[in-house]
């Protein structure tokens, strides 16, 4: 396997191509997280392989919380084409996600009819970022500054865009980026 990676690097095909060629998981999805409604962690690579993924740090008591509605609408609109939203609750910004995971799950379902995958609480702030946010922050040079920061991954699990909290799910730039990635095979 090492010889294959070296040959691909010499040919200038880069690290993500190496991962794809070797059948490995893309680094942005190579994490195990427990779904809010589950007990066992899942490997994000297996759960979202081949999908265009929007990773969002969420919170229930934030001025941006109504973005849940737009995220769910986007998920419903594009899910059949291989799109998923991945919600990662975080209490890092303004203590705006203080509840238990059960409370978060119930709030999301009852208030915004959220059906997209929601996973365990994480630390998104740079100072104490969990490994997934360490990777996303290093890959983009942008760490979440507040709740509802969004990272877009292509079907190969590469980070292709980062959107600040104030950019809602229906913003034309975000919608165009998602549609562009869905159009690619």
BELHU-V35698 format. One line per field, one symbol per residue. psi: psi as a letter, one per 40 degrees, with the letter a starting at -180 (. if undefined). burial: + if it has 24 or more other C-alpha atoms within 12 Angstrom, else -. A space follows every 50 residues. Layout:
psi=???
burial=???
//
This chain:
psi=ddddddddddefeidddddddeeiihdeefihihidfidhiihddddfhe ihhhhhhiiefidedeeddddddddddedeefiihhhgiiedhefegeii dddddddddddefheihhiihihdhddfhidddddddddeehiheaifih hhiaeeeiheihhidehidehddddddddddddi.
burial=--------------++++++----+++++++++++++------++-++++ ++++++++++++-++++++++++++--++--++++++++++++--++--- +--++-++-----+++++++++++++--++-++++++----+++++++++ +++++++++++++++-++++---++-+++-++---
//
